[in-house]
């Protein structure tokens, strides 16, 4: 029988296979070899070095051994004393099961287990052990792998099972081609697997991890390169603006000059739109850097060409804000009842959301289907089957990371030909994330802020400081009485915590924490699959501020007496949300108490203060986004980060946000503090495949792997000459689990 990755374990390791299958869902050779050790331990020749809690592997001689019936319950307890010649250690089994016939005085064995204490005496309770022949050396070399617990099976049995499988293994595919391995000086796949399971030194483990780290980066980049090659084969309609059309009219009526960055990015987009292959471009930039104007210019070019443009937003509040912004920018150019109605160029701009009335939705759907609406702004409602476009030329996706790949592709599929795609994010993306998550896209960047943006001062407000919170509300009152407005952001909607929707998660469900990679210290514990129950930022569990309760409290604070307050959150009906935002934008509300529904896209120039309660519960990029809602007019902005946490990770995060308004610097910190599962979208499709690669650390590895992968795909787009690589990309990543498609 040829033994390969899919060979069942049952015929190789016998009874242990049954317990591995029931305890850890391990059925095949590939399953078992993918069940990596959590950590490694060395052999301990000196019993005096042991301490409680240590996982010890010792070689010792049985000094005494006794078996006796237990007094309090049925059964026999077996107790032995083992020695290294100087120090003694107790060994206890709460059943006999033949131990008395093996562990007889004078027998030498290797024992492995957790050191505990009973009546002030160190002992090993139920350790793994293996008898040693007289010829075997007492000072064994190498490391002992320690695996996650499997019910009814000892760690030693797992080690022996892995040894047996590796001894009989005939074939093991290697997705990294030999020439790439040679050029990058990484070991082969099987060699790495052996080193991870049966290392002789920590150096072996480190080299194996380096190989697996490169493999993961190489697979991701190959998948991205393949996707880009497929996109290059797609055909679409070139979209160039017409002379004397909407785009020219729009540029002529802009009251300010475009920044150098806006001009450069607009030229890149225009060149993409003019090609017969679909644009697939990521536009990232600082908060307030003017991405909306760039997107509007692209949409007008699409309309000028006779097509339509759709802007997909993650929330109804943001969609309505985009509608107001676009209509405000276009002015009379948005008053058309057809693509080019009236005395000059104009087009209709419509909104489509799930919360609209039936009559409003019906009218919008008709305008979209007939082509009267040149620009369509909407939420997930845009991707429903009943929505039909006359000629969808351009898809603009705002805050793409809030959407799954299925949603984006559903909208792309509504074009007569493949539409051009422009993805926007106001969260600056470090190079490693851009290469890994958006690696199949061309990237444009806006770092320059338009003229007139006011500075924003940010301060941390520790709630433990007497009077600081009162002073916070006093500053809010001062700004409002000076004619300006304020936001107060809370992490929850309801005080009872039974929102059904956490305010932190109104734009997207928070990904489950996932620990991947390894320590910089090669001798540290390696736990690639261990979950963390710690809350974000290491903060202990505690009640979170809610919009409804905070709004009620603010009405009773003397310094805020007489101020006009209102609430905004995701559970409000669409009409009420729109009415609240409209009133706030027009100055009819002084203080808006909201969840993170105001995080992106909301533009109220007169708002100068933002108070973020429980700020330690928000991520770096989210805090930066929220802060960007103030300082958008002629007056300086003020952001106050209120926190009761004293946990070091949380305080460091808040101090970092307060120290800089450079979103790209903060984005790098965000990647360092977040986990790869968060970044790569593990929440949407189960665990990410990444177990070794860390985006915050492995930029060089990712860059090298990208160079190799794109060169390989350019020479062999279908991977016809690399079947192991093609299978690995398909099987390990898969169309539904591929992290790079999740825009995480």
C-alpha positions in Angstrom: 0.0 0.0 0.0 1.3 3.4 -1.0 1.0 5.8 2.0 0.2 9.4 1.1 -1.6 12.5 2.5 -5.1 11.0 2.2 -4.3 7.5 3.6 -6.5 6.7 6.5 -4.7 6.5 9.9 -6.6 3.4 11.0 -4.4 1.0 9.0 -1.2 2.6 10.2 -1.5 3.3 13.9 -4.3 1.0 15.0 -6.4 1.9 18.1 -4.9 5.4 18.4 -6.5 6.3 15.1 -10.0 5.9 16.7 -9.2 8.2 19.6 -7.5 10.8 17.3 -10.6 10.8 15.1 -13.1 11.1 17.9 -11.0 13.5 20.0 -9.6 15.9 17.3 -11.3 14.9 14.0 -8.0 13.6 12.7 -8.6 10.8 10.1 -5.9 10.9 7.5 -2.1 11.2 7.4 -2.5 14.8 6.3 -4.7 15.5 9.3 -2.3 14.0 11.8 0.8 15.7 10.3 -1.2 19.0 10.3 -1.8 18.6 14.1 1.3 20.5 15.1 2.8 20.5 18.6 1.7 23.3 20.9 5.2 23.6 22.2 8.4 21.6 22.9 10.3 20.6 26.0 13.8 19.3 26.6 14.8 16.2 28.5 15.5 17.1 32.2 18.4 15.0 33.7 18.3 16.8 37.0 15.2 16.3 39.2 16.2 19.2 41.4 15.4 21.6 38.6 11.7 20.7 38.6 8.9 23.0 39.8 5.2 23.0 40.0 3.5 23.7 36.7 6.5 22.6 34.6 6.0 20.0 31.8 8.9 17.7 32.6 10.6 15.0 30.6 12.9 13.0 32.9 15.0 9.9 32.7 15.0 8.1 36.1 15.2 4.8 37.9 12.3 3.4 39.9 13.4 3.3 43.5 10.2 2.0 45.2 6.8 0.9 43.9 3.6 0.1 45.8 -0.1 -0.6 44.8 -2.9 -0.2 47.4 -6.6 0.1 47.5 -8.0 3.6 47.9 -9.9 4.4 51.1 -12.5 6.8 49.8 -13.5 5.1 46.6 -13.2 1.8 44.7 -10.0 1.1 42.8 -6.3 0.8 43.3 -3.7 3.6 43.4 -0.2 2.9 42.2 2.6 5.0 43.7 6.3 4.9 42.8 9.4 6.9 43.8 11.8 7.6 41.0 15.3 9.0 41.3 18.2 10.4 39.3 20.6 9.1 41.9 20.5 12.3 44.0 16.9 13.6 43.9 13.6 11.8 44.3 10.3 12.4 42.7 6.8 10.8 43.3 4.9 9.2 40.5 1.2 8.4 41.0 -1.5 6.6 39.0 -5.1 6.4 40.2 -5.4 2.9 38.6 -3.0 0.1 38.3 -3.6 -1.2 34.7 -0.3 -3.1 34.6 1.9 -0.4 35.9 3.1 -2.6 38.8 4.5 -5.2 36.3 6.5 -2.5 34.4 7.6 0.0 37.0 9.4 -2.4 39.3 12.3 -1.2 41.5 15.4 -0.9 39.4 13.6 -0.3 36.1 14.8 2.7 34.1 12.3 4.8 32.1 11.6 8.2 30.6 8.7 10.0 32.2 6.8 13.0 30.8 4.0 15.0 32.4 3.0 18.1 34.4 4.7 18.6 37.7 2.2 19.0 40.6 2.5 18.9 44.4 0.7 16.8 47.0 1.4 17.3 50.7 4.4 19.5 49.8 5.9 16.8 47.7 6.5 17.2 44.0 5.0 14.5 41.8 4.0 13.4 38.4 0.3 12.3 38.2 -0.5 9.9 35.4 2.6 10.7 33.4 3.5 9.2 30.0 6.4 6.8 30.3 8.5 4.4 28.3 10.8 1.8 29.6 14.4 2.0 28.5 16.7 -0.9 27.6 19.9 -1.1 29.6 21.9 -0.1 26.5 20.0 3.1 26.0 21.7 6.3 27.1 20.1 8.1 30.0 20.9 11.5 28.6 18.7 11.5 25.5 19.0 14.2 22.9 16.4 16.1 21.0 13.1 17.7 22.0 9.8 16.2 23.0 6.8 17.7 21.1 3.9 18.5 23.3 0.5 18.4 21.6 -2.9 19.8 22.5 -4.8 17.3 24.7 -6.7 14.5 23.0 -9.2 12.7 25.2 -8.1 9.1 26.2 -4.8 9.3 24.5 -1.4 10.1 26.0 1.0 12.7 24.5 3.6 9.9 24.1 1.2 7.9 22.0 0.7 10.8 19.7 4.5 11.2 19.3 4.8 7.5 18.5 1.9 7.7 16.0 3.6 10.5 14.2 6.9 8.6 14.1 5.1 5.6 12.7 3.4 7.6 10.0 6.6 9.4 9.0 8.4 6.0 8.8 6.0 4.6 6.3 5.1 7.7 4.3 5.8 7.2 0.6 4.7 10.5 -1.0 4.2 14.0 0.2 3.5 16.9 -2.2 5.5 20.1 -2.1 3.6 23.2 -3.4 6.8 25.3 -3.5 8.6 24.4 -6.8 12.2 23.1 -6.4 13.8 26.0 -8.2 12.0 28.5 -5.8 13.1 26.4 -2.8 16.7 26.4 -4.1 16.7 30.1 -4.8 15.2 31.1 -1.5 17.1 28.4 0.5 14.1 27.0 2.2 13.8 23.3 3.1 11.3 20.9 1.5 7.8 20.4 2.8 8.3 16.9 4.2 11.6 17.9 5.8 9.8 20.8 7.5 7.0 18.6 8.7 9.6 16.1 10.2 11.4 19.0 11.9 8.2 20.4 13.4 7.1 17.0 14.8 10.4 15.3 15.6 13.1 18.1 16.0 16.5 17.5 17.4 17.0 21.1 18.3 15.2 24.4 18.5 17.2 25.4 15.4 15.4 22.7 13.5 12.0 24.1 14.6 13.0 27.6 13.6 14.1 26.5 10.1 10.9 24.6 9.6 8.8 27.6 10.7 10.7 29.7 8.2 9.8 27.3 5.5 6.2 27.1 6.4 6.0 30.9 6.7 7.4 31.2 3.2 5.0 28.6 1.9 1.9 30.4 3.3 3.1 33.7 1.8 3.8 32.0 -1.5 0.4 30.3 -1.7 -1.4 33.6 -1.0 0.6 35.4 -3.6 0.1 32.7 -6.2 -3.6 32.9 -5.6 -3.6 36.6 -6.0 -1.4 36.4 -9.1 -3.7 33.9 -10.6 -6.7 36.0 -9.9 -5.1 39.0 -11.5 -4.2 37.0 -14.6 -7.8 35.9 -14.9 -9.0 39.5 -14.6 -6.6 40.5 -17.4 -8.4 38.2 -19.7 -11.8 39.8 -19.0 -13.2 42.2 -21.6 -15.3 45.2 -20.9 -16.4 48.5 -22.5 -13.9 51.3 -22.3 -15.4 54.3 -20.5 -14.0 57.7 -21.5 -15.7 61.0 -20.7 -17.2 62.9 -23.7 -16.2 66.4 -24.6 -18.5 69.0 -23.1 -20.0 66.4 -20.8 -20.7 66.1 -17.1 -17.1 65.7 -16.0 -16.0 68.9 -17.7 -19.0 70.8 -16.2 -18.3 69.4 -12.8 -14.6 70.4 -12.9 -15.6 73.9 -14.0 -18.0 74.4 -11.0 -15.7 73.1 -8.3 -15.0 76.0 -5.9 -11.5 74.7 -5.0 -8.6 73.2 -6.9 -7.9 69.5 -6.7 -4.8 68.6 -4.7 -1.8 67.2 -6.5 -2.7 63.7 -5.1 -6.3 63.9 -6.3 -5.1 64.9 -9.8 -2.6 62.0 -10.0 -5.1 59.4 -8.8 -7.8 60.7 -11.1 -5.4 60.3 -14.0 -4.7 56.7 -13.0 -8.4 56.0 -12.8 -9.1 57.7 -16.1 -6.5 55.6 -17.8 -8.0 52.4 -16.3 -11.5 53.3 -17.4 -10.3 53.9 -21.0 -9.0 50.3 -21.3 -10.9 47.3 -22.7 -10.2 45.3 -19.5 -12.0 46.0 -16.2 -10.3 48.4 -13.7 -9.7 46.7 -10.4 -8.2 49.5 -8.2 -7.9 50.2 -4.5 -8.1 53.8 -3.5 -6.8 54.3 0.1 -6.1 57.5 1.9 -6.2 59.5 5.0 -9.5 60.5 6.7 -10.7 63.6 4.8 -8.2 63.3 2.0 -10.8 63.9 -0.7 -11.6 60.4 -1.9 -15.2 61.2 -2.5 -14.4 63.9 -5.1 -12.1 61.4 -6.9 -14.9 58.8 -6.9 -17.5 61.3 -8.2 -15.2 62.3 -11.1 -14.8 58.6 -12.0 -18.6 58.1 -11.8 -19.2 61.1 -14.0 -16.8 59.8 -16.6 -18.8 56.5 -16.6 -22.1 58.4 -17.1 -20.5 60.6 -19.8 -19.7 57.3 -21.7 -23.4 56.4 -21.6 -23.2 54.0 -18.7 -24.2 54.1 -15.0 -22.2 54.1 -11.8 -23.2 52.4 -8.5 -21.8 53.3 -5.1 -22.1 50.6 -2.5 -22.0 51.8 1.2 -22.1 49.6 4.3 -24.8 51.4 6.2 -27.9 53.4 5.4 -26.5 56.4 7.3 -23.4 56.4 5.2 -25.4 55.8 2.0 -27.6 58.8 2.8 -24.6 60.9 3.6 -23.0 60.0 0.2 -26.3 60.9 -1.5 -26.3 64.4 0.1 -22.6 64.9 -0.6 -22.8 63.9 -4.2 -25.9 66.0 -4.9 -24.2 68.9 -3.1 -21.1 68.6 -5.2 -23.0 68.3 -8.4 -25.6 71.0 -7.7 -27.6 71.5 -10.9 -25.7 68.7 -12.6 -27.8 66.3 -10.4 -31.1 67.7 -11.6 -31.4 65.6 -14.8 -34.4 63.3 -15.4 -32.3 61.3 -17.9 -28.7 60.8 -18.7 -28.4 64.1 -20.5 -31.6 66.0 -19.8 -32.3 69.7 -19.7 -30.4 72.6 -21.2 -27.0 71.2 -20.2 -25.4 68.0 -19.1 -27.0 66.5 -16.0 -28.0 63.2 -14.5 -30.2 61.8 -11.8 -28.7 60.6 -8.5 -30.9 58.1 -6.6 -30.7 56.3 -3.3 -31.7 52.6 -2.8 -31.7 51.1 0.7 -33.6 48.3 2.5 -35.3 50.8 4.8 -37.1 52.9 2.1 -40.8 52.8 1.7 -42.3 50.6 -1.0 -43.2 53.5 -3.2 -39.8 55.2 -2.9 -38.0 51.9 -3.7 -40.3 51.2 -6.7 -39.5 54.6 -8.2 -35.8 54.1 -7.6 -35.8 50.7 -9.2 -37.6 52.0 -12.3 -35.1 54.8 -12.7 -32.2 52.4 -12.3 -33.6 49.9 -14.8 -34.5 52.5 -17.4 -31.1 54.3 -17.2 -32.6 57.6 -16.0 -30.5 57.3 -12.8 -26.9 57.8 -13.9 -25.5 57.5 -10.4 -27.0 55.1 -7.9 -26.1 55.1 -4.2 -27.1 52.3 -2.0 -26.5 49.6 0.6 -26.8 45.8 0.3 -30.1 46.5 -1.3 -28.3 47.1 -4.5 -27.2 43.5 -4.9 -30.7 42.0 -4.6 -31.9 40.1 -7.7 -34.8 42.5 -8.4 -32.3 45.4 -9.0 -31.5 45.7 -12.7 -29.2 48.3 -14.3 -29.6 49.5 -17.9 -25.8 49.6 -18.4 -23.6 49.3 -15.2 -20.2 50.7 -16.1 -18.6 51.4 -12.8 -18.9 49.9 -9.3 -17.5 52.0 -6.4 -17.3 50.2 -3.1 -16.9 52.3 0.0 -15.2 50.7 3.0 -14.8 47.4 1.0 -13.6 45.5 4.1 -17.2 45.7 5.4 -18.4 43.5 2.6 -17.8 39.8 1.7 -16.6 38.7 -1.7 -20.1 37.4 -2.6 -21.7 40.7 -2.1 -19.1 42.6 -4.2 -19.3 40.0 -7.0 -23.1 40.0 -7.0 -23.0 43.8 -7.9 -20.3 43.3 -10.5 -22.5 40.7 -12.1 -25.2 43.2 -12.9 -23.3 44.8 -15.7 -23.9 43.9 -19.4 -20.1 43.6 -19.6 -17.8 43.3 -16.6 -17.9 46.7 -14.9 -14.9 48.6 -13.7 -14.4 48.4 -10.0 -13.0 51.1 -7.6 -12.6 50.1 -4.0 -12.2 52.9 -1.4 -11.1 52.7 2.2 -10.5 55.5 4.6 -8.3 53.2 6.7 -4.7 53.5 5.5 -3.3 50.1 4.8 0.3 49.0 5.6 2.2 47.5 2.7 2.1 44.0 4.1 -1.7 44.1 4.2 -2.0 45.7 0.8 0.2 43.0 -0.7 -1.7 40.2 1.1 -5.3 41.3 1.3 -5.5 43.5 -1.8 -2.7 42.0 -3.7 -4.7 41.4 -6.9 -5.6 45.1 -7.2 -3.8 48.2 -8.5 -3.4 50.6 -5.6 -3.7 54.4 -5.5 -3.0 56.4 -2.4 -4.1 59.8 -1.1 -2.0 61.2 1.8 -2.4 65.0 1.2 -5.2 66.7 2.9 -7.2 69.3 1.0 -6.6 73.0 1.8 -8.8 74.2 4.7 -8.8 71.1 6.8 -8.4 72.1 10.5 -6.1 70.4 13.0 -7.5 67.9 15.5 -6.2 67.7 19.0 -6.6 64.4 20.8 -6.4 63.7 24.5 -6.9 60.7 26.7 -9.3 61.2 29.6 -8.7 58.6 32.4 -12.0 58.2 34.3 -10.0 57.5 37.5 -8.8 61.1 37.6 -11.2 63.1 39.8 -13.1 65.8 37.8 -11.7 64.9 34.4 -15.0 63.5 33.1 -16.8 66.6 34.4 -14.3 68.8 32.5 -15.0 66.7 29.4 -18.6 67.7 29.4 -17.7 71.2 30.2 -15.6 71.4 27.0 -18.5 70.0 25.1 -20.7 72.8 26.5 -18.2 75.5 25.7 -18.0 74.4 22.0 -21.7 74.2 21.7 -22.3 77.6 23.3 -19.7 79.0 20.8 -22.1 77.9 18.0 -20.6 74.5 17.2 -21.7 70.9 17.6 -20.4 67.6 19.2 -20.5 63.8 18.9 -20.6 61.4 21.8 -19.8 57.9 20.7 -20.8 54.8 22.7 -19.9 51.1 22.1 -23.5 49.8 22.7 -27.0 50.7 21.9 -28.9 49.3 25.0 -27.7 49.3 28.5 -28.8 45.7 29.1 -26.3 44.4 26.6 -29.1 42.7 24.7 -28.9 44.7 21.6 -28.8 41.8 19.2 -26.3 44.3 17.6 -23.3 45.7 19.5 -22.6 49.3 18.7 -19.0 48.3 18.1 -20.2 46.0 15.4 -22.8 48.1 13.5 -20.6 48.2 10.3 -19.5 44.5 10.6 -19.4 41.6 13.0 -16.1 41.7 14.9 -13.9 38.8 13.9 -13.1 36.1 16.5 -9.7 36.3 18.0 -7.2 34.0 16.5 -3.6 33.3 17.6 -1.2 32.5 14.7 2.5 32.4 14.1 5.1 31.9 16.7 7.3 33.7 19.2 10.4 35.6 18.2 12.1 33.3 20.7 12.5 29.9 19.0 12.5 28.2 22.4 9.2 29.8 23.4 5.9 27.8 23.5 4.4 27.5 20.0 0.6 27.4 20.1 -0.8 28.0 16.6 -4.4 27.1 17.4 -5.0 28.3 20.9 -8.0 30.6 21.4 -7.7 33.7 23.6 -10.6 34.6 26.0 -9.1 38.0 26.6 -11.2 40.9 25.5 -9.8 43.4 22.9 -7.0 45.4 24.4 -6.7 43.0 27.4 -9.4 44.9 29.2 -11.4 42.9 31.9 -15.1 42.4 31.2 -17.2 45.3 32.4 -20.4 47.1 31.5 -20.1 49.2 28.4 -21.7 52.6 27.9 -24.9 52.6 25.9 -26.3 55.3 23.6 -29.7 55.3 25.3 -28.4 55.5 28.9 -25.7 58.0 28.1 -28.3 60.2 26.3 -30.5 60.1 29.4 -27.5 61.0 31.6 -26.4 63.9 29.5 -29.8 65.6 30.0 -29.1 65.7 33.7 -25.6 67.1 33.6 -25.8 70.8 34.7 -23.2 72.1 32.2 -25.2 70.6 29.3 -28.6 72.0 30.4 -30.6 73.4 27.6 -28.6 71.7 24.8 -30.4 70.0 22.0 -29.5 66.3 22.0 -30.5 63.3 19.9 -29.5 59.6 19.4 -28.4 57.8 16.3 -27.9 54.0 16.0 -28.4 51.1 13.6 -31.8 50.0 15.1 -33.6 53.2 14.2 -35.9 53.2 11.2 -34.3 54.5 8.0 -36.5 57.6 7.9 -35.6 58.5 11.5 -31.9 57.9 10.9 -32.0 60.2 7.9 -34.0 62.8 9.7 -31.6 62.9 12.6 -28.5 63.2 10.4 -30.2 65.9 8.3 -31.1 67.9 11.4 -27.6 67.5 12.8 -26.0 68.6 9.5 -28.3 71.6 9.4 -27.4 72.6 13.0 -30.7 71.6 14.6 -29.0 69.2 17.0 -26.2 70.3 19.4 -25.0 66.9 20.7 -25.4 63.7 18.8 -25.1 60.5 20.9 -24.3 57.7 18.5 -22.7 54.3 18.0 -20.0 53.7 15.4 -22.7 54.3 12.7 -21.0 57.7 12.3 -17.5 56.2 11.9 -17.1 56.8 8.2 -18.4 59.2 5.6 -20.3 61.5 7.9 -19.4 65.1 7.0 -20.7 67.9 9.3 -18.2 70.8 9.1 -19.6 72.6 12.2 -19.0 69.5 14.4 -15.8 70.2 16.4 -15.8 67.9 19.4 -16.0 64.1 19.6 -16.1 62.3 22.9 -15.5 58.5 22.7 -16.7 56.6 25.8 -15.0 53.3 26.6 -12.4 54.2 24.0 -10.2 51.3 25.1 -12.8 49.0 23.5 -12.2 50.3 20.0 -9.3 49.5 17.6 -6.7 52.0 16.5 -8.0 52.5 13.0 -11.6 52.8 14.3 -10.6 55.5 16.7 -8.8 57.3 13.9 -11.8 57.0 11.7 -14.2 58.4 14.4 -11.8 61.2 15.2 -11.9 62.2 11.5 -15.6 63.3 11.8 -14.5 66.5 13.5 -12.2 69.3 12.3 -13.8 69.3 8.8 -14.6 73.0 8.8 -13.0 76.2 9.7 -12.6 75.5 13.4 -10.1 73.1 15.0 -11.3 69.7 16.1 -11.0 68.1 19.6 -11.2 64.4 20.3 -11.5 63.1 23.9 -10.8 59.4 24.5 -12.5 58.5 27.7 -11.4 55.2 29.3 -11.5 53.5 32.7 -9.0 50.8 31.6 -5.6 50.6 33.2 -4.5 47.6 31.1 -1.2 48.3 29.4 -2.2 47.3 25.8 -5.2 49.5 26.0 -3.5 52.6 27.4 -0.6 52.2 24.9 -3.2 52.1 22.0 -5.0 55.2 23.3 -1.7 57.1 23.8 -0.6 56.2 20.3 -3.8 57.6 18.8 -3.5 60.8 20.9 0.2 61.2 19.8 -0.4 61.4 16.0 -3.0 62.0 13.3 -0.9 60.1 10.7 -3.2 57.3 9.7 -0.5 55.3 8.0 1.6 55.3 11.2 -1.4 54.2 13.2 -2.3 51.6 10.6 1.0 49.9 11.1 0.4 49.9 14.9 -3.1 48.4 14.2 -1.6 45.5 12.3 0.8 44.9 15.1 -1.9 44.7 17.7 -4.6 43.0 15.7 -4.5 39.3 14.8 -4.2 37.9 11.4 -7.7 36.3 11.8 -9.1 39.8 12.1 -7.2 41.3 9.2 -7.8 38.4 6.8 -11.5 37.9 7.5 -11.4 34.6 9.4 -14.8 35.4 10.9 -16.7 35.2 7.6 -15.4 31.8 6.5 -14.0 30.0 9.6 -10.3 30.0 10.5 -7.8 31.5 8.3 -5.3 29.1 6.7 -2.4 31.2 8.1 -0.6 29.5 11.0 2.9 30.8 10.7 2.8 34.0 8.7 2.4 37.3 10.5 1.6 40.4 8.5 3.1 42.8 11.1 6.4 41.0 11.1 6.9 39.3 7.7 6.9 42.1 5.1 10.2 40.9 3.6 9.0 37.3 3.3 5.7 38.4 1.7 7.6 40.6 -0.7 9.9 37.9 -1.8 7.1 35.3 -2.1 5.1 37.9 -4.2 8.0 38.3 -6.6 8.4 34.5 -7.1 4.6 33.9 -7.3 3.9 36.6 -9.9 6.8 35.5 -12.0 5.7 31.9 -12.0 2.1 32.8 -12.9 3.2 35.1 -15.7 5.0 32.1 -17.2 2.3 29.6 -16.4 -1.0 31.3 -15.7 -3.0 28.0 -15.4 -0.3 26.4 -13.1 -0.3 23.5 -15.6 3.3 22.6 -14.9 2.9 22.9 -11.1 0.0 20.5 -10.1 1.0 20.4 -6.4 0.9 24.2 -6.2 -2.4 24.4 -8.0 -3.9 21.7 -5.7 -2.6 23.6 -2.6 -4.1 26.9 -3.7 -7.4 25.2 -4.4 -7.5 23.0 -1.3 -5.9 25.1 1.4 -7.4 28.4 0.4 -10.4 27.5 -1.6 -12.8 29.9 -3.3 -14.9 30.4 -0.1 -12.0 30.5 2.4 -9.3 32.4 0.6 -8.3 35.1 3.0 -7.2 37.4 0.2 -10.7 37.5 -1.2 -12.3 38.5 2.1 -10.9 42.1 2.0 -10.6 41.5 5.8 
